């Protein structure tokens, strides 16, 4: 059995951490996971409930919460603290006789490198972010691309789009695995007829996620009293100001058709009450895990036609792909969905089928275990 160390800088219940939880709780008996986190949180709690070995090695909040694009006079000091933190993890890796290190975030990739190299074990970077503008400053993106060529033994990406943005040489040992669905998939897309047409957007409140674009579309569609907009998610990583802007817009424009739901524990239950899932990222989404969840729940989807969503949604078959950042186009697409219930139901049925064929967790963990074995055999 392979002892693999999974390293992440956060324990918040966000996209990458949900994906890691799904992997670790379905990895099977070929891998014995050791999870090292820099803070306590929902991820740690849920993993412990599943009997998974979790170690908390606290990292200074000022470093753990430092912005990904922060390049200033404090950067050298922050880098030294990350270096020191990485060295603290090396003895744990040695004591546990880990076969390899699998980092789950960009920040953990940096200090995970120090830990793995100090312990003398292979290192895998799992990249879940779009390495390019506007998500990252050009100098930051260039630095990560350069490091990904030479530092990790292998690179896993959550979509072809994410991998392509890294611009790695063909000689690099890479793997694309989607953040797959790990719960029950709807038997069919049939839904009870409702008075309201509920449009759902799920995701943490962040400007690049594009919730403000949905508010602009909601303003355009105010005259149709049937259409209701639900925004599920909260500000997580220093994005409180953006949340305040959203609340201010809702109040100023009198958007009584919009509900900010905050964090929702039972997303699948909420999806069962919705009629349509929208995904409004204005920069290339690395993957789009919530899109898969929506399709698995029997929802047609409207998503941006850049990045990972293009690999999930089949245009005019499981949903609509539209130009990101254009609220008028979004409003038009929502209206089309409302006015075409038969096409909507066909898209939903096709989405369920596509999830079963391409986005189930069993395929993801099988590919990851095979990748570990191949990488370690060549190490």
ZANURO-332823 format. One record per residue (C-alpha): residue in three letters; x, y, z. Coordinates in steps of 0.25 Angstrom, whole numbers. Example, Ala and Ser with C-alpha at 12.3 -4.5 7.8 and 13.67 -1.06 7.14 Angstrom:
<recs>
  residuo     c1     c2     c3
      ALA     49    -18     31
      SER     55     -4     29
</recs>
This chain:
<recs>
  residuo     c1     c2     c3
      UNK      0      0      0
      UNK      5     14     -4
      UNK      7     24      7
      UNK      4     37      0
      UNK      5     51      7
      UNK     -6     61      3
      UNK     -2     75      6
      UNK    -11     87      6
      UNK    -10    101     12
      UNK    -25    103     15
      UNK    -36     94     22
      UNK    -47    103     17
      UNK    -58     96      9
      UNK    -55    101     -5
      UNK    -54     95    -19
      UNK    -41     89    -18
      UNK    -43     84     -4
      UNK    -56     77     -8
      UNK    -49     71    -19
      UNK    -38     66    -10
      UNK    -48     60      0
      UNK    -55     53    -11
      UNK    -42     47    -16
      UNK    -37     42     -2
      UNK    -51     36      2
      UNK    -51     28    -11
      UNK    -36     25    -13
      UNK    -38     10     -8
      UNK    -28      1     -1
      UNK    -16      3    -11
      UNK    -13     17     -4
      UNK    -12     20     11
      UNK    -13     35     11
      UNK     -6     45     21
      UNK    -12     59     20
      UNK     -4     71     25
      UNK    -12     84     26
      UNK     -7     98     31
      UNK    -20    100     39
      UNK    -32     94     45
      UNK    -45     95     38
      UNK    -57     87     31
      UNK    -47     79     22
      UNK    -40     74     34
      UNK    -52     71     42
      UNK    -59     63     30
      UNK    -46     55     27
      UNK    -45     51     42
      UNK    -60     46     41
      UNK    -56     37     30
      UNK    -44     31     38
      UNK    -33     38     30
      UNK    -20     42     37
      UNK    -20     57     38
      UNK     -8     65     43
      UNK     -9     80     46
      UNK      4     88     45
      UNK      0    103     47
      UNK      5    113     37
      UNK      5    128     41
      UNK     -8    134     36
      UNK     -1    146     29
      UNK      6    136     20
      UNK     -6    126     19
      UNK    -15    137     15
      UNK     -5    145      6
      UNK    -11    148     -8
      UNK     -6    140    -19
      UNK     -2    153    -27
      UNK      5    160    -15
      UNK     18    164    -21
      UNK     24    175    -11
      UNK     35    178     -1
      UNK     29    167      8
      UNK     31    156     -2
      UNK     45    152      2
      UNK     41    150     16
      UNK     29    142     13
      UNK     37    133      4
      UNK     47    131     15
      UNK     35    127     25
      UNK     30    117     14
      UNK     44    111     13
      UNK     44    110     28
      UNK     30    104     29
      UNK     34     94     18
      UNK     46     89     26
      UNK     37     86     38
      UNK     29     76     30
      UNK     41     68     25
      UNK     42     60     38
      UNK     28     56     37
      UNK     29     51     23
      UNK     42     43     27
      UNK     35     37     40
      UNK     23     33     32
      UNK     31     27     20
      UNK     23     34     10
      UNK     25     29     -5
      UNK     22     43    -10
      UNK     16     57     -7
      UNK      3     61    -14
      UNK      1     77    -12
      UNK    -13     82    -14
      UNK    -11     97    -16
      UNK     -2    107    -22
      UNK      3    111     -8
      UNK      5     97     -3
      UNK     13     94    -16
      UNK     23    104    -12
      UNK     26     99      3
      UNK     22     85     -1
      UNK     34     86    -11
      UNK     43     89      1
      UNK     37     78      9
      UNK     38     67     -2
      UNK     52     71     -6
      UNK     57     71      8
      UNK     51     57     11
      UNK     56     52     -2
      UNK     43     47     -8
      UNK     36     50    -21
      UNK     27     62    -23
      UNK     14     64    -30
      UNK      8     77    -32
      UNK     -8     77    -34
      UNK    -11     90    -41
      UNK    -25     94    -40
      UNK    -23    109    -44
      UNK    -22    116    -58
      UNK     -8    120    -59
      UNK     -9    132    -67
      UNK    -15    146    -67
      UNK    -24    152    -62
      UNK    -25    141    -51
      UNK    -10    143    -48
      UNK     -1    155    -51
      UNK      8    152    -63
      UNK     21    151    -54
      UNK     15    142    -45
      UNK      9    133    -56
      UNK     23    132    -63
      UNK     29    128    -50
      UNK     20    117    -47
      UNK     21    112    -61
      UNK     36    112    -60
      UNK     36    105    -47
      UNK     26     94    -52
      UNK     36     90    -63
      UNK     47     87    -53
      UNK     43     85    -39
      UNK     32     75    -38
      UNK     34     60    -42
      UNK     20     61    -48
      UNK      8     70    -50
      UNK     -7     67    -49
      UNK    -17     77    -55
      UNK    -32     78    -53
      UNK    -34     80    -68
      UNK    -28     81    -81
      UNK    -29     96    -81
      UNK    -21     97    -68
      UNK    -10     88    -73
      UNK     -9     95    -86
      UNK     -7    108    -79
      UNK      5    103    -72
      UNK     12    101    -85
      UNK     20     89    -81
      UNK     29     81    -89
      UNK     24     67    -94
      UNK     35     60    -86
      UNK     28     64    -73
      UNK     20     53    -67
      UNK      6     59    -66
      UNK     -8     55    -64
      UNK    -22     62    -66
      UNK    -33     57    -56
      UNK    -46     64    -55
      UNK    -51     68    -41
      UNK    -62     57    -42
      UNK    -75     55    -36
      UNK    -76     46    -24
      UNK    -90     45    -20
      UNK   -103     39    -25
      UNK   -106     43    -39
      UNK   -121     47    -42
      UNK   -129     36    -49
      UNK   -136     45    -58
      UNK   -137     60    -61
      UNK   -152     61    -59
      UNK   -156     72    -50
      UNK   -170     77    -44
      UNK   -176     89    -50
      UNK   -173    101    -42
      UNK   -179    115    -42
      UNK   -165    121    -41
      UNK   -153    118    -50
      UNK   -142    117    -41
      UNK   -128    121    -47
      UNK   -116    116    -38
      UNK   -102    121    -37
      UNK    -93    113    -27
      UNK    -79    118    -24
      UNK    -71    126    -14
      UNK    -73    141    -15
      UNK    -62    146    -23
      UNK    -61    156    -34
      UNK    -55    146    -44
      UNK    -67    137    -42
      UNK    -76    148    -48
      UNK    -87    149    -38
      UNK    -89    163    -42
      UNK    -91    159    -56
      UNK   -103    151    -52
      UNK   -108    163    -44
      UNK   -108    171    -57
      UNK   -116    160    -64
      UNK   -126    160    -52
      UNK   -128    175    -54
      UNK   -131    173    -69
      UNK   -141    162    -65
      UNK   -148    169    -54
      UNK   -161    170    -62
      UNK   -163    155    -62
      UNK   -168    152    -48
      UNK   -166    137    -51
      UNK   -151    137    -51
      UNK   -144    136    -38
      UNK   -129    137    -36
      UNK   -122    129    -24
      UNK   -107    132    -21
      UNK   -101    121    -12
      UNK    -88    123     -6
      UNK    -80    133      3
      UNK    -68    141      3
      UNK    -56    132      7
      UNK    -42    138      3
      UNK    -42    153      7
      UNK    -54    156     -2
      UNK    -63    163      7
      UNK    -62    176      0
      UNK    -68    169    -13
      UNK    -79    163     -4
      UNK    -83    177      1
      UNK    -83    182    -14
      UNK    -93    171    -18
      UNK   -102    174     -6
      UNK   -101    189     -9
      UNK   -105    186    -24
      UNK   -117    178    -19
      UNK   -122    189    -10
      UNK   -119    200    -20
      UNK   -126    194    -32
      UNK   -137    188    -24
      UNK   -134    174    -28
      UNK   -145    166    -20
      UNK   -144    155    -30
      UNK   -130    152    -25
      UNK   -127    144    -12
      UNK   -113    143     -6
      UNK   -113    130      1
      UNK    -99    130      7
      UNK    -93    116     10
      UNK   -102    105      7
      UNK    -98     91     13
      UNK   -108     83      5
      UNK   -105     88    -10
      UNK   -111     75    -16
      UNK   -124     78     -9
      UNK   -124     92    -14
      UNK   -121     88    -28
      UNK   -134     79    -27
      UNK   -142     92    -25
      UNK   -135     99    -37
      UNK   -139     99    -51
      UNK   -126    104    -57
      UNK   -111    105    -53
      UNK   -103    117    -58
      UNK    -88    118    -57
      UNK    -83    133    -59
      UNK    -67    133    -57
      UNK    -61    145    -65
      UNK    -47    139    -65
      UNK    -44    124    -70
      UNK    -50    115    -60
      UNK    -39    104    -57
      UNK    -50     93    -57
      UNK    -64     96    -52
      UNK    -67     85    -42
      UNK    -81     91    -39
      UNK    -85     90    -53
      UNK    -83     75    -52
      UNK    -91     75    -39
      UNK   -102     82    -46
      UNK   -103     73    -58
      UNK   -103     61    -48
      UNK   -115     67    -42
      UNK   -122     68    -55
      UNK   -120     83    -58
      UNK   -118     89    -71
      UNK   -106     99    -71
      UNK   -102    112    -76
      UNK    -87    114    -75
      UNK    -75    123    -80
      UNK    -69    118    -93
      UNK    -55    118    -87
      UNK    -46    109    -79
      UNK    -51     96    -73
      UNK    -66     98    -75
      UNK    -63     96    -90
      UNK    -59     82    -86
      UNK    -71     79    -78
      UNK    -83     85    -85
      UNK    -87     81    -99
      UNK    -92     93   -107
      UNK   -107     92   -110
      UNK   -107     77   -104
      UNK   -105     79    -89
      UNK   -106     94    -88
      UNK   -102    107    -94
      UNK    -88    113    -95
      UNK    -87    128    -95
      UNK    -77    139    -96
      UNK    -73    142    -82
      UNK    -75    156    -75
      UNK    -87    159    -85
      UNK   -100    161    -76
      UNK   -109    164    -88
      UNK   -105    150    -94
      UNK   -107    143    -81
      UNK   -121    150    -79
      UNK   -124    145    -93
      UNK   -119    131    -91
      UNK   -127    130    -78
      UNK   -140    135    -85
      UNK   -138    125    -96
      UNK   -137    114    -86
      UNK   -150    118    -79
      UNK   -157    119    -92
      UNK   -152    105    -97
      UNK   -156     95    -86
      UNK   -155     82    -96
      UNK   -141     86   -100
      UNK   -137     89    -86
      UNK   -142     75    -81
      UNK   -134     68    -93
      UNK   -121     76    -89
      UNK   -123     72    -74
      UNK   -125     57    -78
      UNK   -112     58    -87
      UNK   -105     64    -76
      UNK   -108     53    -66
      UNK   -103     43    -77
      UNK    -90     51    -79
      UNK    -87     51    -64
      UNK    -88     36    -63
      UNK    -79     34    -75
      UNK    -68     44    -72
      UNK    -69     50    -58
      UNK    -70     39    -48
      UNK    -60     38    -36
      UNK    -57     24    -39
      UNK    -50     27    -52
      UNK    -43     39    -45
      UNK    -37     31    -34
      UNK    -33     19    -43
      UNK    -25     29    -52
      UNK    -18     35    -40
      UNK    -14     22    -34
      UNK     -9     17    -48
      UNK     -1     31    -49
      UNK      5     29    -35
      UNK     10     15    -39
      UNK     16     19    -52
      UNK     23     31    -46
      UNK     29     24    -35
      UNK     33     12    -44
      UNK     41     22    -52
      UNK     47     30    -40
</recs>
